[in-house]
Amino acid sequence: PLSLCCAEEAAVIVSGLRNTDVFVGESATFTCELSPPGVKNVQWWLDGTPLHNNLVTEISEQDGRIHTLTLNDVACHDSGTVIFRAGSLISSAKLLVKGIFSLL
């Protein structure tokens, strides 16, 4: 019976990713909030490609709840679907990178 008190609370997405439009060369930021804090095995994807922390891709976590992906200096070919995955939870949103010429 003791183990019942320690049963893991099922994780839920409190607020999911939102579609984002940016211009070439700008940064695009996606945020997903999970509850309870401390969900492990989180992964970000862009059009089926796993993303990792590097100079252009910033992946961070705040308070164990708020997971943030920032894509810096985006190009037109970065347009696609961003997916955040934590265990069985999935949130996705569209990234649309607009060229400067589309202003004309």
Protein Blocks (a to p, Z undefined) as FASTA:
>chain_A
ZZmmmpccddddfbdcddddddehiacddddddddehiahiacdeehiacdddfklccdd
ehhlaccdddehiafklgccddddehjbccddddddddfklmZZ
